[in-house]
Amino acid sequence: MKPSDLFTYIKTNPFTPDIISLSQCYQPIISFDALALYYYLYSFSDQGQGRYKWATILNHMDFGMKRLEQALDLLSAMELLQVYRADELTGLVLLPPLTVKQFLGKPLYKNLLAQRIGEASVESLQVSGPNKEKKVSKTFSQVFTIDGQVPIAFEPKHDFDWSAFKALMAKDKLLFQDEAEDIIALSHIAEQAGWTWLETYRQAKATAIGQTISTKRLQQSRQARPLASGNLTPQEEAIVREAKAISSKDYLQFIKDRLKAVVTAAEKKCLKDLANLGLLDEVINVLVLYTFNKVDSANLNEKYAMKLGNDFSYKGIGSAEAAVLYLRDLKTGQAVTKPSQPQKTNVPEWSKEEVQQEQTQEGQAKLAALYRELEEMENKGGS
């Protein structure tokens, strides 16, 4: 936008803003610039009769275009303003603020306010007044516009049902890491993804670490984009399929069973630490398989696994496909110097044994494909 661009006020039903709510609840979040702009727009609104340059606001408010744009964004984000654009003309719809009680009844808004002024100050705003009966029926002009239509601009869309979300959490025994921060993060992710509260819950449950919701893993799962299968060899595709099929806990257990070993407490902690980095289970599974191949042992080398995990987190690796390709590049890009001696692979011997009869034929084929690929990767890296 430029100062010379035009804007107009879109006609709406008249209202009187709750100045107490604006001062007590909105101002700490939207800043004084946005609050002052709200009062300006309310005071000068002409219900769409004229068109004005943004310069008129800049001159009156005595600040620049950047501060004006930021204030407009804050007002729209807090549902105090709706902005429409048609060609070179911008239309503004000013919305009434929520009352203090309504504001604090929205977990997202309440936690945003608590971040700014503290929990104690928020609690002091929650004063229960005496119960009084009053007429709450709406008048015709409050429901219908002048042309007999029912406006929907003031009605919140797809409001997040936190009571239902928490009810499912209680049923499934899920916990927040930090309720205030998680509510803000979940609201942000859900809005960006266009998820309902139920879709958000399902995704949060699927990416939880144990019984604790992880917003880092939830965001990673939303951003992850599988790579085209043409980038992978058939053996690598087999690794990816297996990595996506089960949880990291079950995947590790499967490998340990093949080694005739048990999962240790340190290995369980390592899986949790990798998850706390924001890595998804499918990524952790590829990492674990590679670590067992790299370090010939019946136990997971937690130090090496965490080293790879930190690299994965830094590189933003969010899928099994990306993990496999990264490890392929890691192997082919290494400058390895070894004494002249017969080539020796460190693929565990157990990976070459015949699969026990209790395994299905499909399982045998998948497992064989995994280790063939790992052996090929090792041979190429050491050549």
CORVENHU-V297661 format. One record per run of one state. SS is the DSSP state (2 for helix, 1 for strand, 0 for the rest). FROM is the first residue (numbers start at 1). TO is the last residue. Records with the same first field share a line. If there is no record, write none. Layout:
SS = FROM-TO / FROM-TO
This chain:
0 = 1-5 / 10-18 / 45-51 / 62-64 / 78-80 / 87-88 / 95-99 / 105-106 / 118-118 / 126-139 / 145-149 / 151-161 / 173-174 / 176-178 / 194-196 / 207-208 / 210-211 / 213-214 / 224-228 / 232-233 / 246-247 / 259-264 / 277-280 / 295-301 / 316-319 / 333-348 / 352-360 / 383-383
1 = 6-9 / 52-53 / 81-86 / 89-94 / 144-144 / 150-150 / 175-175 / 209-209 / 212-212
2 = 19-44 / 54-61 / 65-77 / 100-104 / 107-117 / 119-125 / 140-143 / 162-172 / 179-193 / 197-206 / 215-223 / 229-231 / 234-245 / 248-258 / 265-276 / 281-294 / 302-315 / 320-332 / 349-351 / 361-382
